[in-house]
Structures are given as C-alpha cells and as structure tokens.
Amino acid sequence: MLYLQLFWEFFKTGLFSVGGGLATLPFLYDMAKKHPDWIDASSIMDMLAVSESTPGPIGVNMSTYTGFKTGGVLGSLMATMGLVIPSVIIVLIIAGILTRFKESKYVQAAFYGMRPATMGLIAAATIVVIKEALMDTSALAKGDLLGLFEPVSVIYCIILIMLMSKLKVHPIVFVAVSAVIGCFVKF
C-alpha cells in the first residue's frame, strides 16, 4: 500500500507541476502536510540544496530521495516513476497531436494561457525558498520585524549574486564553495 501511495502522490505532482523542478515545491510542501512521516518542511530545503548541486532534474532527485527515505529502493523507484510517467504520457500525446494542430489558434491560446500558471508556480516556489533560506518567520510571532531577516544569510546571498554576475565561473564552483562554507558556518 505504501508503494502505491508513493506512486500516486508523485504521479499527481508530476501531472500538475508544469514548469520543471521548482514547480514541484508547492506540491512537496502539501505532501509534507499530508504525509509528515515521509518528509517535513525543513527537509525539503535540504533536498532542494542537494538536488540543485547534483546532476539530474530537481523533481526527480527529490522524488527519489523521498521515496528512498520512506520505502527504500522500491520506494524510490515508485516515487520516481510516479513523477516521470505523467510527463512521458503527456509528451507522447502532445507530440502526436501537436504536429497536426500546431498552427491552431486554440493550441496557441492554450500554451499562452499556461505561461502565467507556470510562472505562478515558480514564483511561489521562489517565495518559499527565500522564506526558508533568508528569513526567521518566528520573529513575526514575537513582533520583531528587525529580526525577520537573517542578516548573515542575506549578506551571503547578496555576495553570491554579485560574484555570479561579475565572475565568469561555472555555477558548480559557487555550489561547492557554499557547501564547504556551510560545513563550518551555519547561517
């Protein structure tokens, strides 16, 4: 039953997370609420960091990790297959249909309409990542607006953005350096 649940939850995520790996984040946070024994909100940020720094699509890495943590190797296979199968099915269907109807005004309108939805999912994921990585939301409960942002994390983020825009270095260098720094300094 667990393996079918893993498959089904990630199938739904794969079916509706249009826009790539970051678009899966809202679904993963929802999954953390429904299945706290599988993942929790704080581990999603850790999974995101690992998924961003390892080869492969973010969503696939995250589903594989969650499945493995929950149900071992078979759990990772079921979660990963659940996430990937909807994309395969949709791509096969669209490839067959699109070649015949790619000039259709309805097909063009559908793609035009999906753009804001995709941007909305990615924007929601960005807000969650900013909140988790740079903010201490418990400060709001205390009425401490000055303590809302974690200064060291914000400064480090700004430094990385500036370095990434100025230096022509592969992004993996920044990920690797940040991982080493993170081993010694907890932001």
C-alpha positions as CSV (number, residue, x, y, z in Angstrom):
1,M,0.0,0.0,0.0
2,L,2.9,2.4,0.9
3,Y,4.4,2.0,-2.6
4,L,1.1,2.7,-4.3
5,Q,0.7,5.8,-2.2
6,L,4.2,7.0,-3.1
7,F,3.5,6.3,-6.7
8,W,0.1,8.1,-6.6
9,E,1.3,11.2,-4.7
10,F,4.2,11.7,-7.1
11,F,2.1,10.9,-10.1
12,K,-0.2,13.8,-9.2
13,T,2.8,16.0,-8.6
14,G,4.3,15.1,-12.0
15,L,0.9,15.6,-13.7
16,F,0.3,19.1,-12.4
17,S,3.8,20.6,-11.8
18,V,4.1,22.3,-15.1
19,G,7.3,24.3,-15.4
20,G,10.0,22.0,-14.1
21,G,11.6,21.1,-10.8
22,L,11.0,24.2,-8.8
23,A,7.3,24.0,-9.7
24,T,7.2,20.7,-7.7
25,L,7.9,22.6,-4.5
26,P,4.4,23.7,-3.7
27,F,3.3,20.1,-4.2
28,L,6.1,18.8,-1.9
29,Y,5.1,21.2,0.8
30,D,1.5,20.0,0.5
31,M,2.8,16.4,0.6
32,A,4.7,17.2,3.8
33,K,1.4,18.4,5.4
34,K,-0.4,15.2,4.3
35,H,2.4,12.8,5.0
36,P,4.7,14.2,7.7
37,D,6.2,10.7,8.2
38,W,7.5,10.9,4.6
39,I,9.0,14.4,4.6
40,D,8.8,17.5,6.6
41,A,9.0,21.1,5.5
42,S,12.6,21.6,6.8
43,S,13.9,18.6,4.9
44,I,12.5,19.9,1.6
45,M,15.1,22.8,1.8
46,D,17.8,20.2,2.4
47,M,16.6,18.1,-0.5
48,L,16.5,21.2,-2.7
49,A,20.1,22.1,-1.8
50,V,21.2,18.6,-2.6
51,S,19.1,18.4,-5.8
52,E,20.4,21.7,-7.1
53,S,24.0,20.5,-6.5
54,T,23.7,17.1,-8.1
55,P,23.2,16.1,-11.7
56,G,19.6,15.5,-12.8
57,P,16.3,17.2,-12.7
58,I,15.3,18.6,-9.3
59,G,11.9,17.0,-9.1
60,V,13.4,13.6,-10.0
61,N,16.1,13.9,-7.3
62,M,13.6,15.0,-4.7
63,S,11.1,12.2,-5.5
64,T,13.9,9.6,-5.5
65,Y,15.1,10.9,-2.1
66,T,11.7,11.0,-0.6
67,G,10.8,7.5,-1.9
68,F,14.1,6.1,-0.6
69,K,13.7,7.6,2.8
70,T,10.1,6.4,3.0
71,G,10.3,2.9,1.4
72,G,13.9,2.1,0.5
73,V,14.9,1.2,-3.1
74,L,11.5,0.1,-4.2
75,G,10.0,3.3,-2.7
76,S,12.5,5.5,-4.6
77,L,11.6,3.6,-7.8
78,M,7.9,4.0,-7.3
79,A,8.1,7.7,-6.4
80,T,10.4,8.5,-9.3
81,M,8.3,6.5,-11.8
82,G,5.2,8.3,-10.4
83,L,6.8,11.7,-11.1
84,V,8.1,10.8,-14.5
85,I,5.3,8.8,-16.1
86,P,2.8,11.7,-16.5
87,S,5.4,13.7,-18.4
88,V,6.2,10.8,-20.7
89,I,2.5,10.2,-21.4
90,I,1.8,13.9,-21.9
91,V,4.8,14.4,-24.2
92,L,3.8,11.3,-26.3
93,I,0.2,12.6,-26.6
94,I,1.2,16.2,-27.4
95,A,3.8,15.1,-29.9
96,G,1.2,13.2,-31.8
97,I,-1.4,15.9,-31.7
98,L,0.8,19.0,-32.0
99,T,2.3,18.1,-35.3
100,R,-1.3,18.1,-36.7
101,F,-2.6,21.1,-34.8
102,K,0.4,23.3,-34.0
103,E,-1.0,26.2,-36.1
104,S,-4.3,26.0,-34.4
105,K,-5.3,29.2,-32.6
106,Y,-6.7,27.1,-29.7
107,V,-3.4,25.3,-29.2
108,Q,-1.5,28.6,-29.3
109,A,-4.0,30.0,-26.8
110,A,-3.6,27.0,-24.5
111,F,0.2,27.5,-24.5
112,Y,-0.2,31.2,-24.0
113,G,-2.5,30.5,-21.0
114,M,-0.1,28.1,-19.4
115,R,2.7,30.6,-19.3
116,P,1.3,32.6,-16.3
117,A,0.4,29.4,-14.5
118,T,4.0,28.2,-14.9
119,M,5.4,31.5,-13.7
120,G,3.0,31.5,-10.7
121,L,4.2,28.0,-9.6
122,I,7.9,29.0,-10.0
123,A,7.2,32.4,-8.2
124,A,5.5,30.5,-5.3
125,A,8.5,28.2,-5.1
126,T,10.9,31.2,-5.1
127,I,9.0,32.8,-2.2
128,V,9.1,29.6,-0.2
129,V,12.8,29.2,-0.8
130,I,13.5,32.9,0.2
131,K,11.4,32.5,3.3
132,E,13.2,29.3,4.3
133,A,16.7,30.4,3.4
134,L,16.8,34.0,4.4
135,M,14.1,34.6,7.0
136,D,13.2,33.7,10.5
137,T,9.4,33.7,10.5
138,S,9.2,33.1,14.2
139,A,10.3,36.7,14.6
140,L,6.9,37.8,13.3
141,A,5.1,35.9,16.1
142,K,7.3,37.9,18.5
143,G,6.6,41.2,16.8
144,D,10.3,41.6,15.9
145,L,10.3,42.9,12.4
146,L,14.0,43.7,12.6
147,G,14.7,40.0,13.3
148,L,12.6,38.8,10.4
149,F,15.6,38.5,8.0
150,E,18.7,36.6,9.0
151,P,21.4,39.2,8.2
152,V,24.3,36.8,7.6
153,S,22.3,34.7,5.2
154,V,21.0,37.8,3.3
155,I,24.6,39.3,3.1
156,Y,25.9,35.9,1.9
157,C,23.1,35.7,-0.7
158,I,23.9,39.3,-2.0
159,I,27.6,38.5,-2.2
160,L,26.9,35.3,-4.2
161,I,24.6,37.2,-6.6
162,M,27.2,39.9,-7.1
163,L,30.0,37.3,-7.6
164,M,27.9,35.2,-10.0
165,S,27.1,38.3,-12.1
166,K,30.8,39.5,-12.2
167,L,32.8,36.3,-12.4
168,K,32.6,34.0,-15.4
169,V,32.8,30.9,-13.3
170,H,30.7,27.8,-13.6
171,P,27.9,27.8,-11.1
172,I,29.0,24.4,-9.6
173,V,32.0,26.3,-8.2
174,F,29.7,28.5,-6.2
175,V,27.7,25.5,-5.1
176,A,30.9,23.6,-4.0
177,V,32.3,26.7,-2.2
178,S,29.0,27.3,-0.4
179,A,28.8,23.6,0.7
180,V,32.3,23.9,2.2
181,I,31.4,27.2,3.9
182,G,28.2,25.6,5.2
183,C,30.2,22.9,6.8
184,F,31.9,25.4,9.0
185,V,29.3,28.2,9.4
186,K,25.6,27.7,10.0
187,F,23.7,30.6,8.7
